[in-house]
Amino acid sequence: MIYFIQSGTEGPIKIGYAKSSVKNRLKSLQCQTSCSEELHILGVIPGTVKDEHEHHYAFHAFRLQGEWFSPDPILLDYINSETSISNCPDCSVRWSCSLESDGPEFSRCPLHSAPM
């Protein structure tokens, strides 16, 4: 999964890839970084490491350092347009839902497997 994690409400945004739990990745990043602001997940979309690299390239103009990007309105608009409000009763995380007739990309919340 490709995730978008932001530091605070106006801080930089990390575009990353998690093979399994984005929630665990968030906890790990919070401990690893020296961010004084709390990290929170802006959105999650299905994807691979290759997709992560494509996102880094697409938003290279906003790169601050490594996988961290400036919260430019273009990037924020992209995150909002590519993710949708979850129906998860336990969180308000956004993630991508397929518009295909065979249903959403995720049948469970990608953060803690709660049914949607």
BELLINJO-V254072 format. One record per residue. N is the residue number from 0. RES is the residue in one small letter. PHI is phi in radians with two decimals (NA if undefined). PSI is psi in radians with two decimals (none if undefined). Layout:
BEGIN
[[N | RES | PHI | PSI] [N | RES | PHI | PSI]]
END
This chain:
BEGIN
[[0 | m | NA | 2.51] [1 | i | -1.65 | 2.27] [2 | y | -2.10 | 2.73] [3 | f | -2.17 | 1.92] [4 | i | -2.03 | 2.29] [5 | q | -1.98 | 2.53] [6 | s | -1.56 | 2.02] [7 | g | 1.18 | -2.71] [8 | t | -1.75 | -0.27] [9 | e | -2.33 | 0.15] [10 | g | -1.45 | -3.05] [11 | p | -1.11 | 2.77] [12 | i | -2.04 | 2.26] [13 | k | -1.65 | 2.23] [14 | i | -1.81 | 2.04] [15 | g | -2.47 | 3.10] [16 | y | -2.14 | 2.36] [17 | a | -2.16 | 2.20] [18 | k | -1.20 | -0.58] [19 | s | -2.30 | -1.64] [20 | s | -1.56 | 2.00] [21 | v | -1.22 | -0.60] [22 | k | -1.07 | -0.78] [23 | n | -1.14 | -0.64] [24 | r | -1.11 | -0.71] [25 | l | -1.03 | -0.83] [26 | k | -1.06 | -0.75] [27 | s | -1.09 | -0.79] [28 | l | -1.11 | -0.70] [29 | q | -1.07 | -0.66] [30 | c | -1.33 | -0.62] [31 | q | -1.37 | -0.59] [32 | t | -1.50 | 2.78] [33 | s | -1.71 | 0.46] [34 | c | -1.16 | 2.22] [35 | s | -1.39 | -0.35] [36 | e | -1.51 | 2.62] [37 | e | -1.27 | 2.42] [38 | l | -1.50 | 2.51] [39 | h | -2.52 | 2.68] [40 | i | -1.49 | 2.15] [41 | l | -1.48 | -0.63] [42 | g | -3.05 | 2.87] [43 | v | -2.46 | 2.36] [44 | i | -2.32 | 2.69] [45 | p | -1.12 | 2.54] [46 | g | 3.00 | 3.03] [47 | t | -2.02 | 3.12] [48 | v | -1.05 | -0.69] [49 | k | -1.05 | -0.74] [50 | d | -1.10 | -0.67] [51 | e | -1.03 | -0.83] [52 | h | -1.08 | -0.65] [53 | e | -1.14 | -0.64] [54 | h | -1.16 | -0.73] [55 | h | -1.03 | -0.76] [56 | y | -1.16 | -0.76] [57 | a | -1.08 | -0.56] [58 | f | -1.94 | 0.40] [59 | h | -1.01 | -0.48] [60 | a | -1.13 | -0.35] [61 | f | -1.86 | 0.10] [62 | r | -1.16 | 2.30] [63 | l | -1.69 | -0.93] [64 | q | -2.89 | 2.33] [65 | g | 0.99 | -2.10] [66 | e | -1.76 | 0.26] [67 | w | -1.79 | 2.36] [68 | f | -2.25 | 2.62] [69 | s | -1.14 | 2.47] [70 | p | -1.35 | 0.99] [71 | d | -1.12 | 2.53] [72 | p | -0.95 | -0.55] [73 | i | -1.13 | -0.78] [74 | l | -1.16 | -0.78] [75 | l | -1.09 | -0.70] [76 | d | -1.09 | -0.71] [77 | y | -1.06 | -0.85] [78 | i | -1.02 | -0.78] [79 | n | -1.16 | -0.60] [80 | s | -1.40 | -0.47] [81 | e | -1.64 | -0.15] [82 | t | -2.11 | 2.80] [83 | s | -2.31 | 2.74] [84 | i | -1.05 | 2.31] [85 | s | -1.34 | 2.79] [86 | n | -1.80 | 0.24] [87 | c | -1.17 | 2.23] [88 | p | -1.25 | -0.26] [89 | d | -1.78 | -0.15] [90 | c | -2.68 | 2.98] [91 | s | -2.03 | 0.41] [92 | v | -1.18 | 2.54] [93 | r | -1.76 | 2.51] [94 | w | -2.63 | 2.85] [95 | s | -1.29 | 2.39] [96 | c | -2.09 | 2.36] [97 | s | -1.22 | 2.49] [98 | l | -1.62 | 0.09] [99 | e | -1.20 | 2.77] [100 | s | -1.19 | -0.33] [101 | d | -1.49 | 0.23] [102 | g | 1.74 | -3.02] [103 | p | -1.24 | 2.73] [104 | e | -1.07 | -0.67] [105 | f | -1.99 | 2.32] [106 | s | -1.68 | -0.16] [107 | r | -2.34 | 2.71] [108 | c | -0.99 | 2.21] [109 | p | -1.23 | -0.17] [110 | l | -1.56 | -0.65] [111 | h | -2.56 | 0.36] [112 | s | 1.05 | 0.41] [113 | a | -1.27 | 2.44] [114 | p | -1.07 | 2.55] [115 | m | -1.53 | none]]
END
